[in-house]
């Protein structure tokens, strides 16, 4: 059963002080299934006050105890994955199997950061004279304001919460309004694990109002945002204006380079699963497929076969492998992009239309011979649309891969070590995975370059923005 969401502030679940709410819509049925509270400045004042008190407590908690509590939260998340998954499907749309996998993967993220928490070492720098001691002490930066998207309701929130807690920070999460309950269920795991009141806080509301309030607030020290490039640039500018640290994980337009010496059936299978996962609503979703001439027809036909085999429907139903788009805005965007590509001369090899007349379902779509002038060759589709274009020489593929201002993820398939090395050196992306899917593991970096943002939310480097390196030098007398 789906229940209404609430804020979590100072260890208490509560509604908006003024009683304001927003609806939650099931994208498979277009029906309202619940509500969530809508924050105003009074609610945010409570959240900041709570986070300030929580920080005073948490920064004094030993790394060992922080790690212990976090590991308990991870286990609670595993124990509750089967309960969280259908709730996530009801509000976001992804198949329940994908939702369950997201919850379990998030537990691994918590465990990873719990272990890193115990390894936030400082260091001693040798002095230049006798009786000089030079220390670098690692301290938490302070209160974090985190802004999490709807496409992975707990996967993105958990990275921000886990990094903050591991470093000793408190955090206010602006959860996704489209998918509030699954995000709240994640926070419940931390609360039930024993995280002190005020250390983790959760609010919802109008994103622009909340971001402007929190980013400019003098008690907020660190920003973490996952979302579109356009919004990310605005928030990064605001953070810079107020001298706030920021991690920005923004949009992408991932190229896939398929060389003629690759294992084509395997590449088609792996990439089809990746492309249509979560109905393509993934920041690292492969979009521009650049396929060498000799194997273009083979890859195209195999890729189309995989697309035809996808069962689109309500994610709660057995056998469904792709759910609806998350909301009507994505449906409109898909229709506009396909129409523009057709007008530009592209061939639609599969799909291209809304599926049914109820729910935000869109067909798995594959387009070929798409000119660079088409919008979809330049704008992130964030939906189940793949573009297949041929290339002759590897230099052409690399040029096209690097043409756009995005630089989040990139993919390639080749059996040549020389080609793999060339791609590693020349493809402009924060992440490149060759011959397999190796992204988004807890222990590896996750982030982009150029207009895809800066900073990382994975691996050991992810803790750095949450920590201050304080230099202390002492001469004994």
N, C-alpha and C positions, 0 to 999 in steps of 0.2 A: 504494500500500500504506500502511496506517495503522501507525504505530510508536508505542511508548510514549513518554510525555512525561517530562521531567526538570526539576529546578530549574535556573536559571541564576544562579550566585552567584560573584562575583569573577572573572568571565570564564571560568568552567568549568561545563559541564553535569554535573549530579550527582543522585544519588538521595537520599532521606531518610537521615539518619545511622542511624536505627533500622530502615530497610528497609520502613517502613509504606507501603502503597499504597491507592489508591481505584480503582474500576472506571470505565471510560468506556463508555457505552451508546449505540449507534446508535438514534436515536429512530424511524427508519423500520422497523427490524427487531426492536427490543428486545433485541438481542444485544450481549454484551460484545465490544468491538473492541480494547481496550487498557487500560492502567493509567496512573496518574500518582502521583507521590510525595505523601505526606501529611506536612506539616511539623509539627514540635514546636518548643519553645522553643530547643533547641540549633541547629536549622537557621536559625531566625530571628535568633539571635545572630550567626551567620556572615553572614547577609545584611546586618544593620545594620553590622557591622564592615567589610564590604566596601564598603557604600555610603558609610561615613564616609571611607574611604581614597579612594574614587572621587570624592567631592565635593572633597577637597583637590586632586585633579588637575584636575578638570573646571572648577572655578571660576576656575582660572588659565589655562585655554585661551581663546584669543581668540575673540571672537564670529565673526570671519571663519572660523576653523578649525572652530568648532562647526557653523556653517552648511554648510561644505564636506562634513563627515562626514555630516550629516543628509541632504543632497541625494543623497549616494551611497546611503544607506539607502533613500531613496525610489525610486531607480532599481532597486535590487535587488528591492524589493517589486514593482515593475512587471514585472520580468523573471521573477519567480517566481509571479505571480498565477495562471497556469494550473495550477501544481502545488499551490498553497495551496487553491484553490477546492474541489476534490473532497474534500480532507481536512476542510475546514470543513463541507461538506454531510454527510459521514459522521457527524460528531459533533454538529452542530447541527440539521440537517434542511432548511435552506433550499435552494431550487433552485440548481444549480451556477452558473447564470448570475448569480443575485443574489450568490452568494459571490464570484465573480470581480469583479463591479462593486464590492463592498465593498473588496476588496484594492486595486483601482486607485484608488478614491476615497481610501483611506487614504494612498496615496503622495502624492496632492495635499495632504493635510493636513500631511504631513511637510515638503513643499516650502514650504508657506505659513509654517510656524513657523520653518523654516530662514532664510527671508528676514526674518521679524520679529526673529530673533535678532540680526541686524546693525543693528537699529534700536531697541535698548533704550537710548535716549539718556537722559543726565542733563540738568541745566540749570544756568544761572548766574542767580542772583537779584541784581538791583542792590542794592548796600549803601546804607545811610543816611548813611554818612560816608566821607571819603577813606581810602584804604588798607584798606578792608574788602572782602574777597572772600567771597561766599556761594555754596556749591556744593550741588547735590543729586546724589548719586552712587547709581546703581542697582546693587544687589548681589543675587546669588541668595540665597533664603531659607534653603536648606540641603537636608536629605534629605527627600524626598517619599515618603509611603506612599499608594499608589493601589489602589483596589478596583474591579475591572472586571467587568461582567456577561456572561452567556452569550448574550444575544440577538444581539449584534454582537461576536463574539469578538475582532476586531482593531480595529474602528472606535472603540470606546470606549477601549481601551488606548492606541491610537496618539495620541489627543488628549492624554492625560495624559503619556505618555512624551515626546511632541514638545514640549509646553509646558515641561516640566521641563528637558529638554536645551537648549532655546533660551535659557532663563533662566540656565543654568549650574548647575542643581541635579543631584544624583544622585537615583535613584528605586528604590524597591522596589515591584514590581507584584504584588498578590495576584491572580493570574489566575483565570478562571472554571473551576471544577472540571468542569463538564459539557463544556466545549469547550477543553481545554488545549492541544492540539497546534497548532491554528491560531494561538493566541496566542503559543506558543513559536516558531513560524515567523516571526512578526513580530519578535520579539526577536532571532532569528538574523540578520535583515537589518541591524539596528543593530550587532550584534557583528561581522558580516562587513564592515561599512562602516568599522570602525576605532574605534568608541566604546571608550574605555579600560576595562579591567577594573574592576568595582565601580560603574561609573556607572549601568548598567541591571542590575537584578536581578529575577528572577522566581521566585515561590514559589506553592505550592498547599497546600490543606488545609482544615480546618474554619473557615469564614469567621468565626464569632464568636470563636474562639480567636485567630486571627491578627489580627483587628482590635483586640481588646482589648490584645494584646501590643504591636503596633506603635504604636497611637495614644497609648498611655501612655508609650512609651519616650522618655527624655529627649533622645535624639539626633534624633528625628523632629520636623520643623518644620512640615510642611504635609501636609494630608489632601485627597485627591480621591476622591469616592465616586459611583458611578452604580448605582442600584438602587431598591428600593421605598421609599416614604415612611416606613413603619413602622421599617425598619432604619436608614434615613438619619437619622431623628430621634434614635435611640439613639446613633449614631456622632457626630452633631453635638453632642449633649450631652456625650459623653465628650471630644471634641476641645475643647469650650469649657471643661470642667473643668480641662484641662491647657494652656489658652492656646495651642492649635494653630490655625493658619489652616485653613480648610476650604472646599472647593467641593463643593456638594451638587447633583447632577442626579438628581432623584427622579421619582416617578410622575406620571402625568397622566390626564386623562379628557376628551380634546379634543373640543370642540364644533365643529360644522360648520353654518354658517348659509347656507341656500340661498334667496335672494330670488327673487320671481317675475319679476324683470327680468333674471335671469341667463341665460347660455347653458346651458340645462339638459342637453342631450346631452354637452357638453364637461365640465360639472361632474360628471355621473354617471361618465363614463369616467375622469377624473382621480382622483376620490375612491375608486372601486372598486379601482383599481390601488394606491392608497395604503393603503386599509383592509386589504387581504388580503396585502400585502407581508409577507414573513417570518411568514406565518400570523397576522398581527395582533400579533405579539410585538415591538412597537415602542413606546417611551415616548411618541412623538408621534402614534401611530396615531389617526386620526379615529374617534370612537365615537358621540357623540350628534349625530345628523343632525337639524337643525331646519329643516324645509322649509315654505315659505309655502304656504298653503292652495291657491291657484290652480294651483300646479304640483306639488303633492304626489303625485298619482297618476302624472303623467308621470315625475317623478324616480324614484319607487318602482319603476315597471315597468322603466325603463331600468337602474336599479341592480341589480334582480333578474336581468335578462338578463346583465349583466356577471358577476354571481355564478355563474350557471349555466354560463358559459363557462370558468370556472376549472377546470383539470385538477389534481386533487390526487393526489399520489403520491410515490414516492421521488425526492428531488431530483436523483439521478444519472441518472434516466431522461429520454430526449428528450421534449420537449413538456410536461413537468410545470411548472406555474406556481405551485403552492403545495405546500410540503412538510408534514411532520408538525409537531405541537407538540414542544417540545424535551424534555419529560419527562412522566412520568405525573401529576405534580402539576398541570400545566396542563390535562391531560385531565379530571381530577376537577373542577377549578375551572370549566371550561366546562359540564360536565354539571350542576353545582350551580346555576350562574347561569341557565342556560336553564330548568331545572325551576322555579326560584323565579319567573322572569318569567312562565312559563306559568300558574303558580298565582296570580299577581297579576293575570292577565287579559290579558297581552300576546298578540299574534298572531304566530306564527312563519311568515313568508312564504317563507323558504327555509332549508333545512338544519336545524340544531338537534341533530344526532346525531353520534356517533362514526362514522367511516367504516372499515368492515372490522373485523377482530378481531385484527390484528397490526400493531404500530406505533401511534404516538400521533397518528393522523390524525383530524381533526375537520372536518366539512363547513363550507364558507363559510355563514355564518348571518346572516339578516336578520330583525329583529323590528320590528313596528309597533305603534302604540298602547300603548306601554309606560308604565305609571304611574310617577310619581316614587317610589312606595313600593318598587318592585322593587329588589333589591340591585344589579342591573347599572346602574341609573341613578345609583348612588352609589359603586360600587366599580369600580376600573379592571379591565376584563376581561382585558387582555393576551392576547388571542386573536382569532380570526377572527369576531367578532360585531359587527354594526352595528345601531344603534337608530335607527329613523326615526319621528319624531313631527312633526305639523303645528304651525304657528303662524300667527297672523293679522297682528299688527303687529310691527314690528321691535323695539319696546321689550320685547315678550314674549320674543323670541328672546335678546336681550341679557341679560335677567333670568335666563333659564334657563342661558345660557352661563356666567354668573358665580355661579350658585347654589352650586356645590361649592367646597371649599377648595383644589382644584387650580388651577394656573395655569401650565401648561407651554406647550402649543401650542394654537392655534385656527385655524380655516379659515373662509373666507366667499367667496361668489360673488354678485356684483351688477354691473350695468352703470351704476349711479348713483354719481357721484363724491360726492354728498352722503351717501349711505348708507355708502360706503366710509370717508369721513371720520368719520362717527358711530361706526362700528365700531372704527376705529383709536383713537378717543378713549375709548371706553367698555368695550370688551372687556378683561377682566382676564386677561392672559396675558403670559408672557415673550416669546412669538413669535406673530405673527399674519400669515398669508399669504392674500392676497386674489386670487382669479381664477387662481391658478397654485400650483405647489408650489415654494416658494423657501426651504426650511429646510435647515439642516445643511451649507451650503457652508463651506469652511474659513475664508473671509474674513468671515463674518457671525457675530454672537453666537449662542450656543446655550445656553439655560438658562431657568429658570422663576422664578416668584414664589409666594408663599403656601406651601402644603404641597408644592409641586413643587420646592422647594429655593432655592438662591441661588448667585450666581456664574455665570460663563459659561465654556464650553469651546470657544468659537470666536471668531474675529476678534481684533483687536488687544487687546481688553480681557482676553482669556484669559490673557495673560502676567502681568497685574498681581499676582495672588495669589502668584506664584512669585518676586517681586522685593521687595526692601526698598529704600525711599528713605532713604538716609543723608544727613543734613544736616551739612555741614562749613563752618564759618566761620573765616576766617583774616585776621588783621590783620598787615600787613607792618610791620616795625620798622626 
